[in-house]
């Protein structure tokens, strides 16, 4: 005999078909997001290269011109300070410059340019400094500070030194003129160096001038100092400085003079250590003269520029970049600023005629041009502006000039360098042709050191670069996520439905099997008994009555089973209808119990009914036939599960605003976890092979539907080994209310 084994249905391929498209879409989506991020980076690098390449080839020239453009403004303004404002009021050159409206307008414009370039500049010289270094590293044209004793003082013999000391002591003590003259003559008789003799004569002259009128004294002092301008005093100061100091003292008697003013202006051009003190004394003399006070302010600016030259020269020498005649570029710190200094050779020549023959000479210097970092920043900002560089918000331009990062913005940008390009500073102008000595329009290079700088495009704001990509990523990722969640929900819903359907199919199969079994056994018994009665095999009337009674009982049970099946079918198809009317529930329950007593007695079970309702008659609106069917199903279950000799209790009681109809048996009990499951359709406890009770698993589900249709509820109270108590709770609607 062939046995066909039916394979268990599988959800595997259905799950694959549900999840596979979503998995593929998610993988593609994440790949696309990653690829898009890489594309954004590549586009950023390409854009950075385009920005770098868009810079003109003469970008270095633009930056250099922006750097040196203020030189002309400073030179023009300083020339005006020296030859106009600092000059004596009646000076011819001053009058010409001050009265020239075009010249004044130009100078005013130059001063405004300087103030615009240096907003923090309030007084003193603007921070643009040019000077020349000689081969020994000293600033050309400026005396040493502090001064050092002259060579003639060190060359004095003991005799000469004693004579000189006596002369100096007498001068400091304001000794009589005759004593000073005698001491000066005695010193000269010792035959010292010529510079020493001149210093002795100056001391004698200064003593003699004190007895002269102030104007004569001042003229005498300046005439002598002018004849010996290169002679240094014992302290190392030029005799002109000492003459100026003495003249300022005598000017208190006669006031400032033109000769005094010219000497003061010469002192400022090459200021010594006492220049500030001399200017202060002169300011006191000129306090009541606005023009002279303006001249003092101009001289202070000129003197401040010279002091800046000295400070920067020291800083450049300390950098170690100066070695004889130097061509280089260096960053230095001086006067609380950062300076960029350009060093380059420069030749200075001259000539004279000796013995009717022209003699020419050339001196080589190191020309130093120093610019503060703020001006360097403005030069590059102007070059970028002139180049029409347009940057996205996530890019920043970074520039390194000779290894130093230029702060183009308050915050130096940090980030990945995406593109860079190198340039050289080259400044071009018109100058003299060295061969012909005439003006030439041919460009010449006045920055032979070629300051080198690098322009870089930096990704300074990475989040901003990826902002749009993140939006697309968020949208796309959200769609992928929602699709994945939907697919998973669908997958688990389908899996749950599949399992539920599989379980339902098994329950239906069990139901069909149970119904077939429930129908076959009683029908076979009824047919057998009916055949025996028909053939006359049962002669005794008492036994015939037992057969008739058994046939009627089985037919009643079959009718109940069929009615349950039909009701279940109507419930499943939503065709079950109920007729609600006032019903005496106690009478209905008592009648139902009497109908079930024969069946219970057959199984050896006793039914006990008690009504605990209120004294007044309570007739709720309900479908009596449906409630009776529900009670029959409960009683049938109680009888089937109760052992012989047990008692099934049926009762009615009023509980709050509801009526409780309960059926209590002494069966094996129901586990707590199955209290809800037993009301599901087709559900029966235990294995099909071990079931000893009859039923098809729809009785309690019908009871639940009937009770809920009446607005009530049903529940069970049961424990293993302690029986079960089923309770129908119906709302009270008294017709007398």
C-alpha positions in Angstrom: 0.0 0.0 0.0 1.5 3.3 -1.1 1.6 6.1 1.5 1.8 9.7 0.3 3.6 12.0 2.7 2.5 15.6 2.3 5.4 18.1 2.7 5.0 20.9 5.2 4.6 24.3 3.4 7.6 26.6 3.8 7.8 30.4 4.0 11.4 30.5 2.8 11.0 31.5 -0.8 8.1 33.9 0.0 10.4 35.7 2.5 13.2 35.8 -0.1 10.9 37.4 -2.6 9.8 40.0 0.0 13.2 40.9 1.4 15.5 40.5 -1.6 14.4 43.6 -3.5 14.7 45.7 -0.4 18.1 44.4 0.5 19.3 45.1 -3.1 17.9 48.6 -3.0 19.5 49.3 0.4 22.9 48.0 -0.8 22.6 50.1 -3.9 21.5 53.1 -1.9 24.4 53.0 0.5 26.8 52.5 -2.4 25.3 55.5 -4.1 25.6 57.6 -0.9 29.3 56.7 -0.5 29.9 57.3 -4.2 28.1 60.7 -3.9 30.4 61.7 -1.0 33.5 60.8 -3.0 32.1 62.8 -5.9 31.6 65.8 -3.7 35.2 65.6 -2.6 36.4 65.3 -6.2 34.2 68.2 -7.2 35.6 70.3 -4.4 39.2 69.5 -5.5 38.4 70.3 -9.0 36.7 73.6 -8.0 39.8 74.4 -5.9 42.1 73.8 -8.8 39.9 76.0 -11.0 40.1 78.8 -8.4 43.8 78.5 -8.2 44.2 78.4 -12.0 41.9 81.4 -12.3 44.5 83.6 -10.6 46.3 85.7 -13.2 49.9 84.9 -14.0 50.9 88.4 -12.7 49.2 87.8 -9.4 52.7 88.1 -7.8 53.0 91.5 -9.4 49.6 92.6 -8.1 50.6 91.6 -4.6 54.0 93.4 -4.9 52.4 96.6 -6.2 49.9 96.6 -3.4 52.8 96.2 -0.9 55.0 99.0 -2.3 52.2 101.3 -3.4 52.3 103.1 0.0 56.0 103.9 -0.4 55.3 106.8 -2.7 52.6 108.1 -0.3 55.1 108.0 2.6 57.9 109.6 0.6 55.7 112.4 -0.6 54.3 113.1 2.8 57.7 112.9 4.5 59.1 115.3 1.9 56.4 117.7 2.7 57.1 117.3 6.4 60.8 118.0 6.0 60.8 120.8 3.4 57.5 122.5 4.4 56.1 121.9 7.8 59.5 121.4 9.6 61.1 124.5 7.8 61.4 128.0 9.2 58.2 129.9 8.5 59.9 132.4 6.2 61.7 129.7 4.2 61.2 130.2 0.5 60.7 126.5 -0.2 58.2 126.2 2.6 56.2 129.2 1.2 56.1 127.7 -2.3 54.9 124.3 -1.0 52.4 125.6 1.5 50.9 128.1 -1.0 50.7 125.5 -3.8 47.0 124.3 -3.6 47.7 121.3 -5.9 50.7 120.3 -3.8 48.7 120.6 -0.6 45.8 118.5 -2.1 48.3 115.8 -3.2 49.9 115.7 0.3 46.5 115.5 1.9 45.6 112.6 -0.3 48.8 110.9 0.5 48.2 111.3 4.2 44.6 110.0 3.8 46.0 106.9 2.0 48.4 106.2 4.8 45.6 106.5 7.4 43.4 104.2 5.4 46.2 101.6 5.2 47.0 101.9 8.9 43.7 102.5 10.8 45.5 102.0 14.1 48.2 104.7 13.3 47.5 107.8 15.3 50.7 109.7 15.5 54.4 109.3 14.8 55.8 107.9 11.6 53.7 105.4 9.6 54.9 101.8 9.9 56.7 101.7 6.5 60.4 101.7 7.0 63.3 101.9 4.4 67.0 102.1 5.3 70.3 101.0 4.0 72.9 98.8 5.7 76.5 99.2 5.0 78.9 96.3 4.7 79.5 96.4 8.4 75.8 96.1 9.2 75.3 99.7 10.4 72.5 101.9 9.2 73.9 104.2 6.5 73.5 107.9 7.4 72.6 107.4 11.1 75.0 107.9 13.9 75.6 105.1 16.5 73.4 105.0 19.6 74.7 105.0 22.2 77.7 107.0 21.0 81.2 105.7 21.7 84.3 107.8 22.7 86.2 109.1 19.7 89.6 107.8 18.6 91.3 111.1 19.5 90.4 110.7 23.2 92.1 107.3 23.4 95.2 108.6 21.6 95.9 111.3 24.3 99.2 110.9 26.2 99.3 111.2 30.0 100.3 114.8 29.8 97.7 115.6 27.2 95.0 113.8 29.2 95.8 115.8 32.3 95.7 119.0 30.4 92.4 118.0 28.8 90.9 117.0 32.2 91.8 120.4 33.6 90.1 122.2 30.7 86.9 120.1 31.0 86.7 120.6 34.7 87.0 124.4 34.4 84.3 124.4 31.7 81.9 122.4 33.9 82.6 124.7 36.8 81.9 127.8 34.7 85.4 129.1 35.5 86.3 132.7 34.4 86.9 133.1 30.7 90.6 133.9 31.2 91.2 130.6 33.0 89.5 128.6 30.2 91.5 130.4 27.5 94.7 129.7 29.3 93.8 126.0 29.9 92.8 125.6 26.2 96.1 127.1 25.1 98.0 124.9 27.4 96.3 121.8 26.0 97.1 122.8 22.4 100.8 123.3 23.4 100.9 119.5 24.2 100.4 118.9 20.4 97.4 116.6 20.5 95.5 115.3 17.4 93.7 117.9 15.3 90.2 116.7 16.4 91.3 117.2 20.1 92.5 120.8 19.3 89.2 121.5 17.6 87.3 120.3 20.8 89.5 122.6 22.9 88.8 125.6 20.7 85.0 124.8 20.9 85.1 124.8 24.7 86.9 128.2 24.6 84.5 129.5 21.9 81.5 128.4 24.0 82.9 130.2 27.0 83.5 133.4 25.0 80.0 133.3 23.5 78.4 133.5 26.9 79.4 137.1 27.1 78.1 138.0 23.7 74.5 138.9 22.8 72.3 135.8 22.2 72.0 136.2 18.5 75.7 136.8 18.0 76.5 133.8 20.3 74.2 131.5 18.3 75.7 132.5 15.0 79.2 132.1 16.3 78.5 128.6 17.6 76.8 127.3 14.5 79.5 128.8 12.2 82.2 127.0 14.1 80.2 123.7 14.3 79.4 123.9 10.6 83.1 124.2 9.8 83.8 121.0 11.8 80.6 119.0 11.3 82.5 115.6 11.2 84.4 116.1 14.5 83.1 114.3 17.5 83.2 115.5 21.1 84.6 113.7 24.1 81.2 111.9 24.6 81.1 110.9 20.9 78.4 113.4 20.1 79.0 115.7 17.0 80.0 119.3 17.9 76.9 120.4 16.0 74.7 118.7 18.6 76.6 120.4 21.5 76.4 123.8 19.6 72.6 123.2 19.2 72.2 122.5 22.9 74.0 125.7 23.8 72.1 127.7 21.2 68.8 126.5 22.6 69.8 127.8 26.1 70.7 131.2 24.6 67.5 131.3 22.6 65.5 131.7 25.8 66.9 135.3 25.6 66.1 136.1 22.0 63.7 133.5 20.9 64.1 130.9 18.1 66.0 132.0 15.0 66.1 130.7 11.4 69.7 129.4 11.9 68.7 127.6 15.1 65.7 126.0 13.3 67.8 124.8 10.4 70.3 123.2 12.9 67.4 121.6 14.7 66.0 120.2 11.5 69.5 118.8 10.6 69.7 117.2 14.0 66.4 115.4 13.4 67.6 114.0 10.1 70.3 112.1 11.9 69.1 112.1 15.5 71.4 111.4 18.4 70.6 110.2 21.9 69.8 113.7 23.0 67.5 114.6 20.0 64.2 114.0 21.9 65.5 116.3 24.8 66.5 119.0 22.3 63.1 118.8 20.6 61.4 119.2 23.9 63.4 122.4 24.6 62.6 123.7 21.2 58.9 123.0 21.7 59.0 125.2 24.9 60.4 128.0 22.8 57.8 127.6 20.0 54.8 127.1 22.3 53.3 130.4 21.3 54.0 130.1 17.6 51.5 127.8 15.8 53.7 127.4 12.7 56.8 126.5 14.8 54.7 124.1 16.9 53.6 122.5 13.7 57.2 122.2 12.7 58.1 120.5 16.0 55.3 117.9 15.4 56.7 117.3 11.9 60.2 116.9 13.3 59.0 114.4 15.9 57.5 112.3 13.1 60.8 112.4 11.1 62.7 111.5 14.2 60.3 108.6 15.1 61.0 107.2 11.6 64.7 107.2 12.2 64.2 105.4 15.5 62.1 102.8 13.7 65.0 102.4 11.2 67.4 101.7 14.1 65.1 99.2 15.8 64.4 97.3 12.6 68.0 97.3 11.6 68.8 95.7 14.9 66.1 93.1 14.4 67.3 92.3 10.9 70.9 91.9 12.1 69.7 89.6 15.0 67.9 87.4 12.5 71.3 86.3 11.1 70.2 86.9 7.5 72.6 89.8 6.9 76.0 88.7 5.6 77.7 91.6 3.8 75.7 92.7 0.8 72.6 90.5 1.1 69.8 89.5 -1.2 67.1 87.8 0.9 63.7 88.2 2.6 63.1 87.8 6.3 60.4 88.1 8.9 61.3 89.9 12.1 59.6 91.0 15.3 60.1 94.6 16.4 58.2 97.3 18.2 55.3 94.9 19.0 54.7 94.1 15.3 55.6 91.4 12.8 57.5 92.8 9.8 58.4 91.5 6.4 61.7 92.8 5.3 63.1 92.7 1.7 66.9 92.9 1.4 68.6 93.7 -1.9 71.8 95.3 -3.1 71.9 98.9 -4.1 74.7 100.9 -5.6 75.4 104.6 -4.7 77.9 106.5 -6.7 79.4 109.9 -7.1 82.3 111.8 -8.7 84.6 114.7 -8.4 87.6 116.3 -10.3 91.1 115.8 -9.0 94.0 117.4 -10.9 91.7 118.2 -13.8 90.7 114.6 -14.0 87.2 113.2 -13.2 87.2 110.7 -10.4 84.1 108.4 -9.9 83.3 106.0 -7.1 80.5 103.5 -6.3 79.4 102.3 -2.9 77.4 99.1 -2.5 74.7 98.9 0.3 72.0 96.6 1.3 68.7 98.3 0.8 66.1 97.1 3.4 62.4 97.7 2.9 60.3 96.7 5.9 56.5 96.4 5.8 54.2 95.5 8.8 52.2 92.3 8.5 49.0 94.3 8.4 50.1 95.9 5.2 51.2 92.6 3.7 47.7 91.3 4.5 46.1 94.3 2.8 48.3 93.8 -0.3 47.2 90.2 -0.7 43.6 91.0 0.0 43.8 93.7 -2.7 45.4 91.3 -5.1 42.7 88.7 -4.5 40.0 91.4 -5.0 41.6 92.7 -8.2 41.7 89.1 -9.4 38.0 88.7 -8.8 38.4 85.5 -6.8 35.0 84.2 -5.8 35.0 81.5 -3.0 32.2 79.2 -1.8 31.5 79.4 1.9 33.4 76.2 2.6 36.7 77.4 1.0 39.3 79.8 2.4 42.4 81.2 0.8 45.7 80.7 2.7 48.9 82.4 1.8 52.4 81.6 3.0 55.0 84.3 2.3 58.5 83.1 2.8 57.3 80.3 5.1 55.1 82.7 7.2 51.3 82.2 7.2 49.5 85.4 6.3 46.3 86.0 8.4 44.0 87.1 5.6 41.1 86.8 8.1 40.9 87.2 11.9 40.9 83.4 12.2 43.6 81.6 10.3 41.9 78.8 8.3 42.6 75.2 9.3 41.8 72.3 7.0 42.9 70.2 4.1 44.8 71.9 1.3 42.9 71.0 -1.9 45.0 73.0 -4.4 48.0 75.4 -4.3 50.2 77.4 -6.6 53.5 79.3 -6.1 54.2 82.9 -7.2 57.0 85.4 -6.9 56.6 89.1 -6.0 57.8 91.3 -8.9 57.2 95.0 -8.9 57.5 96.8 -12.2 57.8 100.5 -12.9 59.5 103.0 -15.2 63.1 104.1 -14.6 66.3 105.3 -16.2 68.0 103.3 -18.8 71.4 102.5 -17.4 73.0 102.8 -20.8 71.5 106.0 -22.1 70.5 107.7 -18.8 67.1 108.5 -20.2 63.6 107.5 -19.1 62.6 104.1 -20.3 59.2 102.5 -20.5 60.7 99.0 -20.4 59.7 97.3 -17.2 62.4 96.8 -14.7 62.6 94.5 -11.7 63.0 96.4 -8.4 62.7 93.3 -6.2 65.7 91.2 -7.2 65.1 88.9 -4.2 61.8 87.8 -5.7 59.8 87.1 -2.5 58.2 83.7 -2.9 54.7 82.9 -1.7 52.2 80.1 -2.0 48.5 80.5 -2.5 46.4 77.5 -1.2 42.7 76.8 -1.3 41.8 75.2 2.0 38.6 73.2 2.9 37.9 75.3 6.0 34.3 74.2 6.6 33.8 70.5 5.7 30.3 70.3 7.2 29.1 73.1 4.9 30.6 71.3 1.9 28.7 68.2 2.6 25.5 70.1 3.7 23.6 69.5 0.5 24.9 66.0 0.1 23.8 65.3 3.7 20.3 66.6 2.8 20.2 64.2 -0.1 21.7 61.5 2.0 19.1 62.1 4.7 16.2 62.0 2.2 17.6 59.0 0.4 18.5 57.2 3.6 15.1 57.9 5.1 13.4 56.4 2.0 15.7 53.4 2.2 15.0 53.1 5.9 11.2 53.5 5.5 11.3 51.0 2.7 13.3 48.6 4.8 11.0 49.0 7.8 8.0 48.6 5.6 9.5 45.5 4.0 10.3 44.0 7.5 6.8 44.8 8.7 5.4 43.2 5.6 7.8 40.2 6.0 6.8 39.6 9.7 3.1 40.3 8.9 3.3 37.8 6.0 5.2 35.3 8.2 2.6 35.7 11.0 -0.2 35.4 8.5 1.4 32.3 7.0 1.8 30.7 10.4 -1.7 31.7 11.4 -3.1 30.4 8.1 -1.1 27.2 8.5 -2.4 26.9 12.1 -6.0 27.7 11.0 -5.7 25.1 8.2 -4.7 22.5 10.8 -7.5 23.5 13.1 -10.0 23.3 10.2 -8.6 19.9 9.4 -9.0 18.9 13.0 -12.5 20.4 13.0 -13.5 18.4 9.9 -12.0 15.3 11.5 -13.8 16.0 14.8 -17.1 16.8 13.1 -16.9 13.6 11.0 -16.1 11.6 14.1 -18.8 13.2 16.2 -21.4 12.5 13.4 -20.3 9.0 12.4 -20.4 7.4 15.8 -24.0 8.4 16.8 -25.4 7.9 13.3 -23.9 4.4 13.3 -25.4 3.7 16.7 -28.8 5.0 15.7 -28.8 3.0 12.5 -27.8 -0.2 14.3 -30.6 0.3 16.9 -33.1 1.2 14.2 -32.2 -1.9 12.1 -32.5 -4.1 15.2 -35.9 -2.7 15.9 -37.0 -3.0 12.3 -36.0 -6.7 12.1 -37.8 -7.5 15.4 -34.7 -8.6 17.2 -35.7 -6.6 20.3 -38.9 -8.2 21.6 -39.0 -6.8 25.1 -41.0 -3.6 25.4 -38.8 -2.2 28.1 -35.7 -2.7 26.1 -37.4 -1.3 23.0 -38.2 1.8 25.1 -34.5 2.1 26.0 -33.6 1.9 22.4 -36.2 4.6 21.5 -34.9 6.8 24.3 -31.3 6.3 23.2 -32.2 7.1 19.6 -34.0 10.3 20.7 -31.0 11.3 22.9 -28.5 10.8 20.1 -30.7 12.7 17.6 -30.9 15.5 20.1 -27.1 15.6 20.5 -26.7 15.5 16.7 -29.1 18.3 16.4 -27.2 20.4 19.0 -23.9 19.6 17.1 -25.4 20.6 13.8 -26.9 23.8 15.3 -23.5 24.7 16.7 -21.9 24.2 13.3 -24.6 26.2 11.6 -24.3 29.0 14.1 -20.5 29.0 13.7 -21.0 29.3 10.0 -23.4 32.2 10.4 -21.0 33.9 12.8 -18.1 33.4 10.3 -20.2 35.0 7.6 -21.6 37.7 9.8 -25.1 36.5 9.3 -25.9 35.6 12.8 -29.0 37.5 14.1 -30.4 37.9 17.6 -33.9 38.8 18.7 -33.7 40.8 21.9 -36.7 40.9 24.3 -37.3 40.9 28.0 -36.6 37.4 29.2 -36.9 35.7 32.6 -33.3 34.6 32.9 -33.8 32.5 36.0 -36.6 30.5 34.4 -34.5 30.2 31.2 -31.6 28.8 33.1 -33.7 26.4 35.2 -35.4 25.1 32.0 -32.0 24.6 30.3 -30.7 22.7 33.3 -33.7 20.3 33.2 -33.1 19.7 29.5 -29.4 18.7 30.2 -30.1 16.5 33.3 -30.7 13.3 31.2 -27.4 13.8 29.4 -25.6 14.5 32.7 -27.2 11.6 34.4 -26.1 9.3 31.6 -22.5 10.3 32.5 -23.1 10.0 36.3 -22.9 13.8 36.9 -25.4 15.7 38.9 -26.6 19.3 38.0 -27.3 21.7 40.9 -29.0 25.0 40.1 -29.5 27.9 42.5 -30.7 31.4 41.7 -29.3 34.2 43.8 -31.1 37.1 42.1 -32.7 40.1 43.9 -36.3 39.5 45.1 -37.8 41.6 42.3 -38.1 39.9 39.0 -35.3 40.8 36.7 -36.0 40.4 33.0 -33.1 41.8 30.9 -33.4 42.2 27.1 -31.7 39.3 25.5 -32.1 36.5 22.9 -33.4 33.7 25.1 -32.6 31.0 22.5 -29.0 32.2 22.0 -28.4 32.5 25.8 -29.9 29.0 26.2 -27.5 27.7 23.5 -24.5 29.3 25.3 -25.6 27.8 28.6 -26.0 24.4 26.9 -22.5 24.5 25.5 -21.1 25.4 28.9 -23.1 22.6 30.6 -22.0 20.1 27.9 -18.3 21.0 28.5 -18.7 20.8 32.3 -20.4 17.4 32.1 -17.9 16.0 29.7 -14.9 17.1 31.8 -16.4 16.2 35.2 -15.7 12.8 36.8 -18.6 10.4 37.7 -20.3 11.3 40.8 -19.3 15.0 40.6 -21.7 17.9 40.8 -21.9 20.7 38.3 -23.1 23.9 39.9 -25.1 26.4 37.9 -26.1 29.7 39.4 -27.4 33.3 38.9 -26.5 36.3 41.0 -26.6 40.0 40.8 -23.2 41.7 40.9 -23.2 45.4 40.8 -24.9 46.6 37.6 -24.7 43.2 36.0 -26.1 39.6 36.2 -23.6 36.8 36.5 -24.5 33.3 35.1 -21.9 30.8 36.1 -21.2 27.1 35.5 -18.7 25.4 37.9 -17.3 21.9 37.4 -14.9 19.6 39.1 -12.8 18.8 36.1 -9.0 18.7 35.7 -8.8 22.5 35.4 -7.3 24.8 32.8 -3.7 26.3 33.0 -3.7 30.1 33.4 -1.8 30.6 30.1 -4.7 29.0 28.2 -7.6 31.0 29.8 -7.8 33.2 26.7 -7.0 30.5 24.1 -9.9 28.2 24.9 -12.3 30.8 23.5 -10.6 30.7 20.1 -12.2 28.8 17.3 -11.1 25.2 16.8 -8.9 25.3 19.9 -8.8 22.2 22.1 -6.5 21.4 24.8 -4.0 18.5 24.6 -3.0 16.2 21.7 -5.6 14.8 19.3 -4.4 11.3 20.1 -5.0 11.7 23.8 -8.4 13.4 23.8 -11.0 11.5 25.6 -13.8 14.0 25.5 -16.1 14.7 22.6 -16.3 18.1 20.8 -15.1 20.0 17.8 -13.6 23.1 19.4 -16.2 25.7 18.5 -18.5 25.6 21.4 -16.7 28.2 23.6 -16.0 30.5 20.6 -19.8 30.5 19.9 -20.5 31.2 23.6 -18.1 34.2 23.5 -19.7 35.6 20.4 -23.2 35.3 21.9 -22.2 36.9 25.1 -20.4 39.8 23.4 -23.3 40.3 21.1 -25.4 40.9 24.3 -22.8 43.5 25.5 -21.5 41.2 28.1 -18.3 39.3 28.7 -17.2 35.8 29.5 -14.2 34.6 31.5 -13.0 31.6 33.3 -11.5 31.0 36.7 -9.5 27.8 36.9 -6.4 26.1 38.2 -4.9 22.7 37.4 -6.7 20.1 39.6 -9.2 22.5 41.0 -11.9 22.5 38.3 -13.2 25.4 36.3 -15.7 28.2 36.8 -17.1 29.8 33.6 -18.8 33.2 34.2 -21.2 35.0 31.8 -21.6 38.6 32.8 -24.6 40.3 31.3 -25.7 44.0 31.7 -29.0 44.6 33.5 -31.8 46.3 31.6 -34.9 46.0 33.8 -38.1 46.6 31.9 -39.7 48.2 35.0 -37.0 50.9 35.2 
